[in-house]
Amino acid sequence: MTDDSTPGFDQFKDDLRKAERKVAGEIDPGARAVVVAVAVLVAAVSLALPHTGSVKGFDVLSYTAGAQEADVAITSRIFVYMVLIFGVLASTLALVTRRWVLAWVALCGCMVSVVAGMLAWWTRTTPGVNAPMGPDGKLLAPTGGIGIGLILGLVAMVVLSFHWARVVWSRNVYQLALEAQRREAAAAEEDRMRDLTQRRTDTDRSDTD
């Protein structure tokens, strides 16, 4: 009876391992999903708002004549592209599919985007190398200053970086616990098989005697 049930039990264990691997590759943002969704929406809206002066985020993306006249630096263009790619697209895919890999990509991209956003902020408030000279003899900062779109985009990327980090870390803790549980189960199974083998050996010796 034991031998007949072993194949079925092995099949059950295989199915269980497959289910565990599937769960291990997914994330469970829980209540954070609402915060992430709102942050993604804010990041998307920031692209339609002024990045500097009257130049909107989408103008920076396509580098229109208005963006060129406003002396939009490469840091602003990089930031806006990263907001679109990681803050909107990658974060949306990670939230919908709940795949850990996509959440990790979104986390890394959002963290780099924060740095790019800070540099974009700095370039809008600091005179460049070819900046015009003012009446007082000092270099003038770019006109237009910092727009609400840049501010909201940077805030959204900070929020996404924080919450994706918490989600990814929670998954790592779960994965470590799952691996520890597997090791304990494997050790227990090995001890059981060793004990069973020893009993069979003792039984064979008794029958021989």
Buried (B, 14 or more C-beta within 10 A) or exposed (E): EEEEEEEEEEEEEEEEEEEBEEEEEEBEBEEBBEBBBEBBEBBBBBBEBBBBBEBBBBBBBEBBEBBEEBBBBEBBBBBBBBBBBBBBBBBBBBBEEBBBEBBBBBBBBBBBBBBBBBBBBEBBEEBEEEBEEEEEEEEEBBEBEBBEBBBBBBBBBBBBBBBBBBBBEBBEEBBEEBEEEEEEEEEEEEEEEEEEEEEEEEEEEEEEE
